[in-house]
Amino acid sequence: MRTLPSFRLLLWILLALGWTGCATTAPASESAGPQALVAEKTPAPAEPPAAPTPPELRLPKNARPLRYSVELTVVPTQDTFQGKIDIDLELTEASSLLWLNATDLKVSSARLSLGGATVAARVVPGGADFVGFAFERPVGPGPARLSLSYEGLIDKERSRGLYREQEKGVWYAYTYFQPVDARRVFPCFDEPQFKTPWRLTLRVRAGDVALANPPIESESPPSAEGLKTVTFAESKPLPSYLVAFVVGPFDVVDGGTFGRARTPLRFVLPQGHREELGYALKATPRLVTALEDYFDMEYPFGKLDVAVVPRPEGTLEHPGIVALDRTLTLIPPGEETLARRQNYSRIAIHELAHYWFGDYVTMAWWDDLWLNEASASWLEAKLIDQLEPTWKESQERLWELIAALGTDGLASSRALRQPVTSRTDFESAFDTTTTYFKGSAVLGMFERWMGEEAFRRGIRRYVREHAWGTATAADLFAALSAEAGRDVGAAMSTFLEQPGAPLVSVELECAQGQVPRLKLSQSRFFTREAPRGTTLPAQRWHIPVCVRYGTGSAQGRACTLLTEPAGELVLSEAKACPAWVSANEEARGYYRVAYSEPLRQKLVKAQLKPLTARERGAFLADLRAFASTGRLPLDEALGMMPGLLKEPDRSSTEAGLSMLGLLRPDALPDEWLPRYRRLVRTLLSERARALGWRTRPGESEDTRELRSMLVTMAAMGGEDPVLVSEALSLAKAWLKDGTKVDPDLVSPVLHVAASAGDKAFFDALVAQARKAEQPEDRAQLLSALGSFREPALAKQALTLLVDGSFAPRDGRGLLFTALASRETRALAYVFVKEHFDTLAGQLTSMEASQLLFGAPGFFCDKASVEDARAFFTPRASRVDGGPLVLARALERAELCAAMWERNGPAITAFLRRY
């Protein structure tokens, strides 16, 4: 799964501111032999306890599934569904109690068949995640079949389990099971290690389309009650979280065939959007074919349906029926911008990469989620770079590396591979900056260390050896080591099994008559020093360090594996003492670099010209981090900012804007804010006004990206009157005619306009949001409402999230925008505290955890941090993944407070110049 919002645009905005009866008896599976109903020589036990204790997290090991056969009656207009399921089992020991996973399912009948006999089972409640089946006497060991009838809920609020959404008065049903919501639809063994074939039958309305992972095998005429029966072929072995189906009056669009086996491709979408599939129809075959070429094998699941789901939260890599959200897949004619093409290609190829990393080979347990997500993220970037070289994907992905290093600088950072031992750990495992970004960077680093071809052979070996099964980190290490001819796992595990990221200190030594060499040392980088008296555990990585260096036109490179606290790297190709050194070649290493003073000054005086774009971005990001922590004088970092913002290239501008963030305008004392606004206008307004809010024919994509960054920052951060006035005019025109603003600029235009808007404009935005039919349109308008700075309007905007006007999940952008603004933060924080339980109750765990981050994460003073700690700590434990998210938010707020305390005088001294 990879569901990232328009993160970079948001960054600039935030920076600037009944059942069917008993199942029929079915024969035992073909592998079943003669069985004993009761274990031999086992005395009759006492009656089982009245209330057996359910498992805490994982199921007992007294049974495992061999095959599932499911029949569901699904009508999208209804709040419930009915189900029958037969589970072929292998009972591994005699037992009088069998536990399965189940959430909000009402089981009406249960029986077990084995050895030619059938016994009834008593249903035992098991809390939120389990259901038990008790037998009068122990049953097993050996093959058996458990047959159940039950009823469940169709969710219409949180996009989990089997859920439904409405468009233009028409209801559609979808599934989303990752990580542990298959149990909302099937009583099952809901753990990834249990990978078995599934046979699914759906009873649906006569006019509805029903599709699932495998192809349709048969479809019956409608019954007297108006329901037809759609039976699907038996699936390949799947874990429960990857089973999927959709039901509703969908349009199904033929996408032709693709790849080595000429696999059929279709798109399944709500009615009336066929003309919006133009780019997806062109791009998807290329993306899957590129994956086939990388793995040197054909797509493994026979057919590919792309189910266009209503929300990003529904995007998932189901085999045979990948779910991609509508904001990615449906692009109206005339709105096919670069950003829309990039978003579709990136997310689609990520989800399709999971067909190998996750579906064909599945992690054995959630502690190895990185095997799925990091691998798909790494391959996503790699193949996009090959398919679309003009997108400069490698440079684009640098911000992911920087974000991962930022998270790893926190004391609250977690290991990439960390035990999942509680319910809350499931969501924590989906930590974007660690599991996705860090994991991808670590794989890329070791790909460079091994060599691209050897690494690909290792990946192919791993996939081949574990086809249709499960795997662990050790299995990947073994495959890579076999192809590398050396132990890769020992080095990689140092980046997987411990939190944090290394800081590599580099010093150049040029002694007379000796070959130049670099003195290297490693330590963990922390965003702040540990309190006095605190002893931190010693950490050591095996770091593939690769460097570039040069004098004049002569350049060289060298690599080493730094395994000890200190070491050296001989620059054997150097003919003289290098004039400069880049100690992280192409920024492919997952580490920060602390150059000695002479080495750093050589690069600064050369205006970073010897560095590539990625190297320059990583160098500046490290300097920013060092300035934040006091390792580097703030003046030195801020002093580079004006020059960077004058450079025409986008990477320098991005770095300059990042340096500008060191001033933390939302934490400035009121008397210094006018100087900050003047600084922003001085540095940005000329370029921003020249770019303007309107795109021009023939301009480069870099120019379009610069416009989104610079104009937004100058207008919101600098309150440039010309740009604000233009935005307000454009926003009003857009409300009357949606073609008046470039699609990629609608969001920043609305935010800037709202920041200076009046009650009439507020009412116009609310009215437009009420009319919006699609969740993404409502979310965009509601997010802009969070930018109104007048307190009465800000309060009225927030009230829309709890008065029934809009679903809270559509208005998260509104809330976060209000929290990010100095003018409305206190108001928004009070609102969150007053309504947290109501808001969280209507959000998924992932969405609710965003509240835990957003509310305290924007603070920059100790008193507010402590207030947030007291309020949110007891509530975080009730949100899956909440404790980790809250710990990071509080730590970031503490760091901001400490940074301001340390750097406040330097910041105000810098602002005095403007």
N, C-alpha and C positions, 0 to 999 in steps of 0.2 A: 504494500500500500504506500502510495506517496501522494498526499493531499496538501500541497502547499498553496496558500493564497497568493495573490499578487503582492508578494512580500516586499519587493524592492520599492514599489510605488508607495505602499503603506509606510515603509521605512522613511522615505523622504517627507511624507506628510507628518508622521510622528516626530521625526527629527525636527521639523520646523515647529513645531509647537511644543347448547347441546351437541352431542356426538352421534356417531352413526351405528352404534351397537357393537357387538363382539366381532372380533376378527375370525375369519374361518381358519380351521386347522390346516396348516401347510406341512408338506413333507420335510423331513430333516434334510440338511444340505447333503450333497453327493458324497462328501468326505466322511459323513457320520457312519460309524460302525455300531455294533451291538453295545448298548449302554446299560449300566445299573442305575436304577432310579435312586437307590440309597447306597451309599458307600458301604462296601463289605466290612463286616465285623465292627461297624460303628454303632454303639448303643444309642437308643433314642435319647436325645438331649432334653433338658428341661425346656419349658416354654420360653421363647425369646422374650427379652425384656419389653415392657409396654412401649418404651420410647428409646429405640436404639440410637446411639450417638452417630450422627452422620460424619463422613470424612471432613477433614479441615480444608484441604485444597485438592489433592489428587485422589483418584479412585483406588480402591484396594486392588491387589494383584491376583484376586481369586478368579478372574474371568477376563477374557478379551474378545472383541468382536471379530467375526470372520466375514460377515456380509450383512447389508441392510436392505430391506424391502419396505418401502413407505408408500402409503396412499394418503393424500391430503385433499380436502375439499376447501378450496380457496375462492372466495367471492370478495373482490376488493372493496365493495361498498359496505361490507359487514365488519364488525369489531372483533369477531372470533373466527377461527378455522377449526375443522375437525380432522383428526388424524388416526391412522392405524399403522402400526409398524411391527414387522417381524425382524428380529435380530438373531442371526446365526452366531452362536457363541462357542468358544472353547472354555469350559470350566476347568481351571487348572488345579482345583482342589475341592474336596467336599465342603459345602457351606450351606447354612440355612438362611443366609441373607445376601442379597445381591444389590449393590448400589450402582445407580446410573446418574449422570448429570441431567438435571431438568430445572427449568426456571419458569414459574407461572403457568405450569401445565396441570390440568386436572385429569388424572388417569382414572378411567371408569371401569376398566377390566384389565386383568393381567393373568397370564398363565404361562407355564413353562412346559415344553415338550421335549422328551428325551427318552431313548430306549424303548420307543413304542408306546409310552404312557404320557399322560398329560396331568399336571398338577396345577391347582390354583395358587396364586400368589397374593398375599396380603400387602396392600400398598402402605408403605411406611413414609410419613412426611420427613423431609430431610432439609428443611430450611430453604434458603434462597437458591441454592445451587445443586441440590441432590434430591433424588427420590429413591426409596428403598423398596425391595420386594422380598418379603419374608415367606419361608416355606415351613410346613409343619415339621419336616425332617430334613437333614442335610441332603443336598443333591450334588451329583457329580462325583468324580471328575469326568470329563469327556465332552463331546459335542452336544449342543442343545439348541433349542430355539425359544426365545422369549417373544410372546405376542401381546401387544398392548393396544388398547383404544383410549383416546384422550382428546382433549380440547385445549386450544391455546388462544392467545390474544394476537390481534393484528395491530401493531403499534402505529400511531399516527402523529407522534410528537418527536421521537428521538432517533428515527432511522436505524433501528436495531432489531435483530431477529427478523421476523416477517413484518414488514411495515408497508404502509400505504400513503400515497400522496395524491392530491387532486390537482388537475390542471384543466381550466376552462370547464369546470363542472363534471369532469370525468375522473374516475378513480383508477389508479394503477397500483399494483402490488409488486414489491421487490424484496430481496433478502440481503442481509448484511450480518455475517456471523463472526467476524474476527474481532477479538480473539476468542471470546467464550460465550457467544450468543446463539450458536446452533442449538444449544440446550433450551432455548425459548421456542423451538419448533419441533425438535425431536428429543425424546428421552434417549440418550446416547452416551457413548464414551467420548466426551468432548475434550480430547487431548490430541495433540498433533501426532504422537507416536502411533496412534491407532489408525492406520491407513488401510482402508478396505474398499471393495466395490460397493456401489450404491445402485439400487434400482428404484426409480421414482415414478409414481403414477399421480397425476393431478386431475381432480374433478373440478371443472370450471364452467362458467357460463358459455352458452353456445357461441356467442359472438366474440369471446375473448381469445387472445393468443396466449399460449402457454409454452415457454421454452425453458430449458435447463442445461446442465453441463453437457450431457451426451445428446445425440440426435433423437428425434421422435421415432419411435418404433411403430406405434399404431395410434389411431384416433377414432373413437366410436361416435356414432350419431348421438344427438342430444336425447336425454331421457325425458320422461313425462314431466319432471321437475325442471327441465330446461338446462340440464348440466350434461356436458360431454366428458368423456374420459380420455385423457391423453397419457399414453404410456411411453416412457423413454427407455432406450437401450441401457443395459447395465454399464455403469461408468467404469473408468479406470480406477485403481485404488486411490482413494482420496481421504484426507483427514476431514473431520466434520466441518471445520471452519471454512472449507473451500467448496462445500456443496452450495448450489445456488439455483434459483429459478425466478422467473418473472411471470406475472399474470395480468392481463388487461387488454383493452382494445387497441393494441399498439399498431403502428405502421411498421412493416418489415421491408427494408430496402436491400436489394441484392447488390453486393459489392464485388461480384466477380470471384476470381480465384487468385491465389498467391502461392509463391514458394515452390519448393522442390516437388511436392506431392499435389500441386494445384488444389490446395485446400480451399473449400468454399468460405466466403466471407459475407456476413450480413450485418446490418445495423437495425437495432430494435429500439424504436423511439416513440414518444407520445405523438398523437395525431397532429398533422399540420406543419411539420418541420422538415420535410424531405429536402427542400431547397437549401437548407442550412448545412448540409453534409458535404459540401464541395471539397473542402480541404481534407477532411477525415477520409473520404473515399480515395483521394489521391495518395495520402501519406501512409495510411495503415499498411498496405501491402509492402511498401519499401521498408518499413520499420521491422515487420516480422521476418522478411527475407534477410535483412542484415543480421538478425539474431540467429537465423538458421546458419548463415555463413560463419558466424563466430563459433558456434558450437559444432559446426560441420555435421549437422543432422537435421532432418526435417522436423517441422513443428509437430509435437507429439500427440495432439488431442483431436485430430480428425476433422473438426469443424471449428470455426471461430465466429461467434456472434458477439457483437459489441452492443451491450445493453446500455442505453443512454439513461442514466439515473438522475433524479432531480437535484441532488446535492453533492458537494465534494465529499461529505462524510460517507457516501455510499460507494465511492470508488474502490474497487478491489479486483484482485487477479484471479477470479474464479476460472478454472480450466474450462475451455470451450465456450464460456460466456462472460468475457471480461466486462466489468462494470466501470464505465467512465462517465463523469458527471457532465451535465448539459452545458455548463459554462465553458468547458473545454471543447466539446465535440460539435456543438451546434453554433456555427458562425454565420450570421445572416449575410446575404450578399451585400457587398460594399463595406463590410467590416472585417475583412480578412487581413488584419494588420500583422506585422512581424511578431508582435507580442502574442497574438492569438495563435499564430502558427507554432511559435516556440512552445507555448504552454501545452498545446495538444501533443506535439511530438515528444516533449520531455516526459509528460505523465504517461502517455500511451506506451512508449517504449519501456518505461520503468515497469509498468504493470505487466506488459508482455514478457519482459525479461524474467519475471517471476514464474513464468511457465516452466522454466528450467530451474531457477533459484527459488524453490519454495513449493512448486506443484509436482514436477517430475521428481525432484529430490526435495524432501521436506525436512525441516529441523525436527529433531526428536522431542525437544521440549523448548519452552519459550525463552530459556536462558541463551539459546543460540538463534534468537530472532535476527541477530546481525547477519547470519548466513543468508537470510532472505533479503533483508532490506539494504544492508551495506553493499552486498554483491550487485543487487539490481541498480542501486544508485551509481556505483562505480561504472557498471557497463552502460548504463543510460548515458552518462556524460561522454564516455569513450566513443560510442557509436554515433551519437549526435555530432560529435566533432568530425567524424569521418563522413557522415552523410551531408552535413551542412557546414563546410569549412568557413564560409563567410560569417557565420554566427559567432565565431571566436568563442566557442563553448568553454574551452579551457580557461580563458580569462574570466568568462562569466561565472565560473564555478569557484573562483578564488574566494568569494565572500562566504561560501559554505565552509571552506577550510578555516577562515578567520573566525567565523561564528563558533565552530567546534573548539578551536583553541581558546576562545573567550570563555566558553562554558567549562573547559577543563582547567582554567585558572582558578575556579571556585573551589573552596573547601568542600562544598556540597556536591561536587561532580561525582559521577559514578563510573564504574568500570564498563567497558564496552560489552563484555560478557560477564553478567552478574547473575547470581542465583535468583530464580523466581520462586519464592517460598510463601508468598501471601497473595491474596486477591489484588491488593493495591499494586503489586509488582507487575501485573500484566500491562497496565497502561504505562508504567514507568519504563518498561522495555521498549516502548515506541517513542522514546525520547528522540526528537528530531536531530538536535545538534550532535548527540552522541552516536546513536544507533545508525542514523543515515549518513550524516556529514563526516563525523570522525571515522566511522567504519569505511566509508568510501575512500577517504584520504589514506587510511592505513593500507588498504588493498592496493591503491595506486602507488604508494611508496614501495611496497614489496614487489609489485610488478616491475618497477624500474630497477630494483636491486637484482631480481632474478633474470631480467630480460623479457621483453614482450612475448617472444615466441615460446620460451620455456614456461612462462606463466600461463599462456593460453593452453599449452599441452596439459599442464597441471589441472586447469579448470575442466578441460574435456575429460580427463581421467576421472576426476571427482564425480562428474555428472554420470559418466558411463558406469562406474563401479557401484553407484547407489541409485540407479534408475528404478523408479516406481517405489522407492523405499524412503527411509529416513537417514539422517546423517548428523554428525556433531562436528564441532570445531576440529577435533583430533582427526577426523576423516579428511577434511580439507587439507590440514597440515601434511598428512601422509601423502596425499596425491601431489601436492606442490613439491614436497621434498623429493619424491621419487623422480620427478622431472628435472628438478634443480641439481640433483646429485649431491645435495647437502641438506642439513637439517634446517628447514625453514620455520618449523613450528616453534622452536626454542626462542627465536627472535620475535616472531609475530605474537606469541603469547604474552610477551612483556607489554605489548600495547593493548592486549585484550583483557588481561586478568587484573590489571591495576588501574585505578582512576588517575586522571591528570595527564599532563603532557610535559615532555622534557624541554628544558632550556639548555641549548648548546652554546657554551661560551667559546669564542674563537680569538686567538691571538697569533699574529704572523711573526715568525722568527727567521731572520735572514742573517746568518752568521757568515763571516768572510770564509770563502773556500768551501762552503757547505751548500747542499741543495736546500732551497727554501722549504720550510715545513710549517704546518699549522698546529699549534697547541690547542687541544680540544678538552673540554670538560663538560660534564652533564649534571643537572640537578632538576628537580621539579619546579616549574614556574607557578607561583601563586600570585593572584591578583593583589594580595596584600600579605604582609609579613605576619607570621604567627605571633600571638601575644607573648610577651616575655614570660619565660618559665615553661612554655609549651615545647615539648619535644615531638617533632614530627617523625614518622617512620621513614627510614632511609628507602629511597626508591631508585631503581636502576633499570634502564631500558637497553635493549640491543638496537641501536639506531643506525640505519643505513644513511650515512652522511655523504652527500655528493656535492662537490664545489666546482665553481668555474673561477678562473682567474686570468689576468692578462696584464701585459705591458705593451703600450702602443697597439699595433695591429695583431700582435701575437697573443693567442689565447690557449688555454689548456684546461683540462678537467681531471679530477681525481675523486675516488670514492673509498670509503672504509666502513666497516661495521664497528661502531663505538660501543663496546660491551662493558667497559670499566668506567669508574668515575672520571678518569682522565686518560687521555691518549694523544696520539699525534698522527698527522696525515702528511706524508712526504709529497711535495709537488714536483714529481720527477720530470715533468715535461717543461718546467720553468727554466728559461735560459738566464733569467735575472730575477731579482726580487720583484714580485708582482706589484703593479701600481694599484691594483684593486683586487678584491676577492668577493665573490658572491657565495656565501657559505650554505646556501640551500638552492641547488640548481633547479631552476624552473619552479621553485616553491613546491616541489613534489614531496619533500620530507615533512612528516608530521612532527614538527618541533619549531620552537622559536629560536632566534639567533641573537645572542648578545655579543656584538663585535667589540673588540678592544677600542679604546678611544681613537688611536691612530687609524685603524681600519674604517671605523665609522666616518671619521672626518674625510678620509679619502673619497668615499662614495658621495658624501654630502657636497664636498667642494666640486666634484665632477657632475653635480646636479643629477645624480643617479643615472646618468646616461649609459654607463656600462651594463646596467641591469635590463633584463627583459621586462615586459609589462607585468607578468606574474611576479617576478622577483621584486620589482619595484613596489607592487602592491603589498606583498608580504613584508618587505622591509619597513614600509611606512606603517603598516598595521602593528608591527612589533614596537616601533617607536611610540606609537600612540599608547599601546599597553604599558610600556615602560614609563611614559609620562604620567599616566593615570596612577601608577603605583609608586611613584617617587624615585624610580631607578634612573630617570632622565629628567633634567630640568624642564619644566613645562614650557618655559620660554623658547627652548630649542625646538620643540615640536610645533608650537604655535608660530614661531618665526618662519617655518617652512610653508605654512598655509597660504599666504598670499601668492607666493610663486607658483604653487601647485594649481591654484584656482585661475591663474593666467594661462596655464598650458592648454593647448587646444584639444588634446586627446582626452577621451572619456575616463580612462583609468586614473590619470592624474587628478581630474576634477573630482572623481569619487573619493580619492584619498584626501583631497583638500576639504571636502565636505565632512568627511569623517573626522578630520582634525578639528574642524569647526565645532563638532559635537563635544569636544573637550570643555568648551565654555559652559556647557549645561545651562542653556538659557532659562529653562523652566525652574532652575534653582537660584538664579541670580537675585540679589536684593533688588527691590523695586527701583531704587535710584540708579542702578546700573543698566537697567533694561533699555532705556533710550540709546545709550552708547552701543549696546549690542545690536539694536536694530540698525543704527547708522553704520556699524561695521559691516553687516550683511549687505546693506545697499551699496556701500563703497566697493566691496569685493565682487558682488554678483550682478548688480542691477544693469550695468551696461551690456554685459553678455546676455542676460536674461531678456531685456527689452528687445535686443536685436533678434533673438530667437522668437519671442512672442508666443502667443497661445495657439497660433495656427500653423499647421504643417504646410510645406511648400513642395510642389512637384519636383521630383528628381533629387531631393535631399537624401543624404545617407541615413542609414539606420542609427549610426552613432549620434548623428545630429538629433534625431527624434528622441533618443534616450537622454541626451543632454538636456533637451527641452523639458522633459518630464522632471528631471532633477533640479536644474537651475531655476527654472521659472517658478516651480512650486516653492523652492526654498527662499527665493528673493521675495515672493509675494507673501508667504506666511511668516517666515522668519524675519524678514526685513520690513514687512508691511509696505512694500513698494506701492505707492498710490496709483501709479499708472497700471501696473499689472493687476492690482486688486480691482480697480474699476473695470478693466477689460473682462476680468473673470466674472464679475457680477453681471455685466451686460450679456456675456456669452451664456451664462447659466440661465438667465431669464429667457433668452432666445431658444435654448435647448429644451426648456420645459414646454415650449409651444411646438417645436420642431426638432425631433431627436437627431436630425442630420447636421445640426449647426455646429457641433463640436466633434473633433476627431475622437473616435471611440476610446483610444488609449488615454485621452486627456479628460474624459468626462469626470472621473473621480476627483483629480486634483482641482479642476475648475469648480466643481460643486463645493469642495472643502474650503477653497479660498473665498468663494462667494459667500458661503455661510459665515466665515469668520468676520465678515463685515456686513452681514445681512440684517434686515429688520424683520418685524413681525409679519409683514405681508409676504416676504420671501420665505420665511419659516412656514407659514400656512400653505404656500404653494408647493413646497417640498413635501409636506405631510400629505397633501391631497394627491400628489403624484405617487407617493408611496402606497397610499390606500388603493390606487387604481392598478398598481403593478401586479401582473399575473405571475411572474416568475420570482423565485426566492432571491436570485442574484440581483435582480433589479431593485427589489425592496431593500436588500441589504446595502446596496450602493447608496441609495437615497437616505436610508436611516443613518448610515455611517456619517454622511455629510451633516446631518442634524447635530452630531456631536461636536461640530466645530463652531457652533454659535457661542459667542463669548458673553453675551448679556445674560446675567444670572437667571432672570425670569424665564427666558427662552430656553436656556440650558436645562432648567428644572422641568419645564414642560416637555422637553424632548425626552428626558429620562423617564418621565411618568408614562410615556407611550409604551414602555416595555412591560408595565405591570397592570395597566388599566384595561387589558383585553384588546387594545388596538392592533398590536403586532405580537408575533411569537418572539420570546426573548432570544432564541437562536438566530433570528434574522437581524436582531439589533445589537449583536455583540460589538460590531464596529463602532456604533454610536457610543457605547459605554467606554470602550478603550480610548476612543478619540477624546472624550470628555475627561478621562483620567489623565491623559497625556498633557493636557493644556494647563498651564499655571493658573489661568483665570477660572477654570471650572473643576479643578481636581478635588478640592475640598468638598464641593457640592456632590460630585460624583461618588466620592468615597463614602460619604454619609448615606447616599442612596444605596450603594452596594451593601453596607452594613444593615440597613433597614430591610432590604429585600433579598438578602443572599439565599435564604432557604427556599423562597419562592422561585427565584431564578434558577438555582441549581437543580431544583426538582423538575424542571422542564428541559434540562440539557443532558446530553450524554456525559459520561465521565470525562472524556477528553475536553469537551466544551466547558464543563464546570471547572476543570482544572485551570482553564484559561482565566477564569475569574480570580483564582488564587494567585496567579502570576500578575495579572493586570492591575489589580487594586493596590497591593503593596509595592509592586515592582517599579512604579514610577516615583516613589518617595525618595527624598534626599536629605532627610533630617532624622535625628535619633528618636525624637519623641513620637513621630508618626510611625516609625518602624516598630517601636515597642507596642504602640496601640494596635497595629496590624497583627503583630505576633500574638497578642492576647486574644484578639477577636477570631483570627482565622485558624489558629492551631487546633482547637477542638473540632472545627468543621472540616479541616483538611483530611482527617482520618476517615471521614465518611465519603470521600471522593476517591475512586480508584486512581492511583498515581498522584493523588493530592499532596501527600507529605513531601515528596521530592520537589514538586513544582513550587510549593510554598517556601521550602528551605532555600531554593535558588533565588526566588523573588526577594526574600528578606535579606539574603546575603548581598544581592546586587544593590539594594537600597542602602544597606550599611556601608558598602563600598563607596557609593556616591557621597554619602555624608562624610566619610573619612577623606575622600578625595577633595571635597570642597573645603574641609577644615585645613587640609594640608596645602592646597593650591589656591585658596581664595585670594591671598595677596597677589600672587602672580597673575591670576585672571584679571583682577581689577587693574593692576598695573598695565597689562596689555590693552585693556579697554580704554585706558586714559589716552591712548594714542588716537582715538577716533571720536 
